[in-house]
Amino acid sequence: MARLKVTQLKSGIGGKQNHRETLRTLGLKRIGDVVVKEDRPEIRGMVRTVRHLVAVEEVE
């Protein structure tokens, strides 16, 4: 199954509460943090919510 590499590029400070919570749920705490998650609809939805704060790559 494909995996997604999610990198936080911008801070959640000053953003909406649900954006900050979504970053934390993804496991991102600070700028530069990287997490690798399974490519599932739930994860894609979370990434879509904070797409202006993160970069996403597909990895094998």
C-alpha positions as CSV (number, residue, x, y, z in Angstrom):
1,M,0.0,0.0,0.0
2,A,1.2,3.5,-0.8
3,R,2.3,5.8,2.0
4,L,2.3,9.6,2.3
5,K,5.2,11.7,3.6
6,V,3.8,14.8,5.2
7,T,6.1,17.7,6.1
8,Q,5.0,20.7,8.1
9,L,6.1,23.9,6.3
10,K,4.2,26.6,8.2
11,S,3.1,27.2,11.8
12,G,-0.4,26.6,13.0
13,I,-0.1,29.5,15.5
14,G,-2.9,32.0,14.8
15,G,-4.8,29.5,12.7
16,K,-8.2,27.9,13.3
17,Q,-8.5,25.5,16.3
18,N,-9.4,22.6,14.0
19,H,-6.3,23.2,11.9
20,R,-4.0,23.1,15.0
21,E,-5.8,20.0,16.2
22,T,-5.4,18.3,12.8
23,L,-1.7,19.0,12.7
24,R,-1.3,17.5,16.2
25,T,-3.4,14.4,15.1
26,L,-1.1,13.9,12.2
27,G,1.8,13.9,14.6
28,L,3.2,17.3,13.5
29,K,4.4,19.5,16.3
30,R,6.8,22.0,14.7
31,I,8.0,23.4,11.4
32,G,10.2,20.8,9.6
33,D,8.6,17.8,11.3
34,V,8.0,14.8,8.9
35,V,5.6,11.9,9.3
36,V,4.9,9.0,7.1
37,K,1.3,7.8,7.1
38,E,-0.7,5.1,5.3
39,D,-2.5,6.5,2.2
40,R,-6.1,6.2,3.5
41,P,-9.1,8.4,3.0
42,E,-9.0,9.6,6.6
43,I,-5.4,10.8,6.3
44,R,-6.1,12.4,2.9
45,G,-9.0,14.4,4.5
46,M,-6.7,15.6,7.3
47,V,-4.0,16.6,4.8
48,R,-6.7,18.5,2.7
49,T,-7.7,20.4,5.8
50,V,-4.2,21.7,6.4
51,R,-2.9,21.7,2.8
52,H,-1.8,25.3,3.2
53,L,0.5,24.3,6.1
54,V,2.1,21.1,4.8
55,A,3.8,19.5,1.8
56,V,2.8,15.9,0.8
57,E,4.8,13.3,-1.2
58,E,3.9,9.8,-2.1
59,V,6.5,7.2,-1.1
60,E,6.8,3.5,-1.6
